[in-house]
Amino acid sequence: MSDATATADAGTAATTIDATLSKAQRSYQYIRDRINDGRYVPGFRLVLGQIAKELDVSVVPVREAIRLLEAEGLVTFERNVGAQVAMIKETEYLHTMQTLSIVEGAATALSAPFITADHIARARAINERMIACLNDFDPRNFTALNLEFHSVLFEDCPNPHILDLVHRGWNRMNVLRDSSFSFVPGRARASVEEHEELLRLIEADAAALEIELAARAHRTRTLDAMLAYQAEHKRPTPTQNTDDAQER
């Protein structure tokens, strides 16, 4: 998401903040809400002056809010860079995605015998919607559709324990506040192609192991793309110097 897009979204929602809160509390709620709902994605730069302008306050309460969010681990501050939404911990993302790939692969394979032509048609329609939004890409919408697509394929899993683990995995990804496609949008096009391959395997009554491995590989390819991105962007470059670093 670009700074300009986030700013536009933020300005639209500014009136929903409780006017009885202090300026620092309003600033805190304003920023935290946008972190939680994905408008401020991990790595998003928090320009104090811009946020202050949107809230019609000075930078002082915004700086106080940033410090509170920093103490909670939601925001990081680096010299010559400024404040930004905390990146996802690599190990947390790695472990969650590895687990999800295993349990979702198993759930998809176990669901396959119960998937009807109606299921396939519904999943394919969702995938078509995902393809349609590739040119005007919205990572949050794409991720929501992605869950909707996969839910069609795993929700009929007859093993409730495995299904529960799949739900926990997706919920954990939501807690991590991550849309992988925000960082690796190029992965989205490959993802919809892999969706169609999964549907073809299920339609052809492929062996359960083949379906499970295909579903697992689909998930781990996104993991690999995200880890490669994180490795490449681990340290901000000096050219990212902003006014908020001076305001600190």
N, C-alpha and C positions, 0 to 999 in steps of 0.2 A: 504494500500500500504506500502511496506517495504521501509526503508531508501535506501537500495541498489537499488531497482527498480526505485525509484524517481531519484536517482543519475544517473543511466544509462540513463533515459529519458532526464534528464536535460543536461547531457553532449552532447547528440545528437543534442539538439536544441540551444546550446550556440552560434553557428555561425550566428544565425538569428538576434542577437541584433545589433542595430545601433552602429557602431564603432566610430561615432562622439560624442557620449554621454560621459559625464564624468564617471569616474569609479563608483562613488556613484550612478549616474543615471542608468548606466548599471546594477549595482547590484539590484537596485530598480525594474527595468523593468523585470529583470531575475526572481526575486522572485515573483513579483506580477503576472506575466504571468502564473506561475506554480500554484499559488493560484487560479487564475481565471479559469484555465482549469481543475482543479481537480487533477493535479499531486501531489500537496502539499495539502492534505486533512486537515480539521480541526483537531487540535491536533498533526499534524506532527511537529517533532522537527527540528528547523533550526540550523544546526551546522555551525557556522560562518566559521571555518577553512576549512570545506569541500566545502562550497559555494565559498569561496575565491580561493581555488585550482581549482575549475571548471572554474572560470572566469579569472584565472591567475592574481589575484590582491591580495593585502594584506587584512587583516581582517578589516582595518580601513574603507574603503568605504562600505564594507558589513555591518558593524555596523551602519554606517550612514543611509543606506537603511532600516535596521531593525527599527531604531528609527522613520523614516518617516512612515513606515507601521504600527508601533505601534500607532502613532498619528492618523492614519486613522481608527484604530480599527481592522485592518486585522491581526495583530500580537500581542501576549501578551508576557510579560516577567515576570518570577517568579524566585525569589531567589532559588538557589540550583536546578533549573530545566533548566533555560535558555529561549531562544526565541522559540516560537512555534506558528503555525497558530492558530488564535483565534477559539475557539469552537463556535458553533452556539448557540445563545441565546435560552435557553429552551422555553421561552414564545413565541418567534417569530416562532420557529419550531412548537410548540404546536398549535398555532392559525392557522398557514398556513395549517397544516395537518388536523386539525379538519374541517376547511372550505372546503378543497379539498375533504375530505371524503363525506361531505354532497352533494356538487354540482356535484361531479363526479358520486356519486351513483345515483343521480337524472338523470343526463345526460345519464348514461348507461341504466337505466330503460326506459327512453323515446326513446332511440335509438333502443331498442330491437325489436320492430315491423318492423323496416326497415333493420334489419341485415339479410342478405341472406346466403345461403350455402357457397357462395364464401367468404363472410366476415369471417365466421367461419373457413373455411379452411386456410385463410390467418393468422388469429389470432393464430390458432393451430400451424401453421408452425413457427411463431415467437416464440411461447412458447417452441417448440421443440429446437429451437436455444438457448433459455435461459437455457433449461435443459442440452444441450450439453456443455455449458461453465461452468457448476457448478464445475466440477473437476479441471479445470484450471481457477480459478475464477478471473475475472476482474470486479470490482464494477462499473467502468464507463461504460463499454460495456453493462453490465447487466442492468444498469439503463436506458441506451439509448433504449435497446430492450424492457424494461418494458413500457416506454412511447409509443413506437411503437405499442405494444400489446394493451394497453388501448385505444389508439387513434382509433383503428379499432372499438372498442366497443362504444365509445362516440361521434365520429365525426358526426354521422348521427342524432344527437339530433336535433329535430325540433324547439327547443326553443333557439334562438340565444343569449339571455341574459344569460341563464344558461351555454351555451357553452363558452361564453366569460369569465365567471367566472372560468370555468375549465382551460382554457388557462392561465388566470392570475395566478391561483394557481400553475400550473406547472412552469410557468416563475419565480414565486416567489421562488420556490424551487431551481431553477437554480441560482438565485441571491444569495441565502443562501450558494451557493457553496457546497451543501451537496449531497453525495450519502449515504443514510442510510445504504446501504449494505456494505459500507466500514467498518462500526463499528459493524454491526450485520449480518455477512455473513451467519450465520445459518438460518436467516430469508428467505434467497433466495430460499431454497429448499421448504419451506412451501408455499412461494409465488406462485411458478409455479404450485403447486398442487391446490391452490385456483383459479388460472387462469382457470384450466381445469374444476373446479366445476362451475365457472361462465359460461363457454361455454356450459356446459351441461344444465344449467338452461335456457339459451336463446334458445338452440336447442329444449328443451321440452316445449317451450311457457309458462314458469312459469309466475305467476302473477307478475305484474310490481313491487309491493311492495317487493316481495320476492327477485327479482333481485336487487332492490335498496339497500335493507338491506345487501345482500351478498357482493355487491360492496363496501358498506360503511364499513362493518366489515373487509374486506380485507385491506383497507387502514388504519383503526385504529389499526389493529394488528401490522403493521409496526411502527406506532407511538408509541404504547405501548412498543415494543421491543427497540426502540431508546431511549425513556425516561428512561427505566430501565438501559440501558447502561450508559446514562449521569449521572444518580443518583449514579451509582457504581463508575464512574471515575471522580467525581466532583473535588476531590483534588488529585493532583499528589503525588506519594509516594516519600520519600527521596531517594530511590534507583535510581531514574531517574536523579541524579546529572550528569551534563555533563561539558565538557571543556568550552562550550560557556558561561556558567554562570560565569566562571572565567575571560573570555575575556571581559565581559560587563564592 
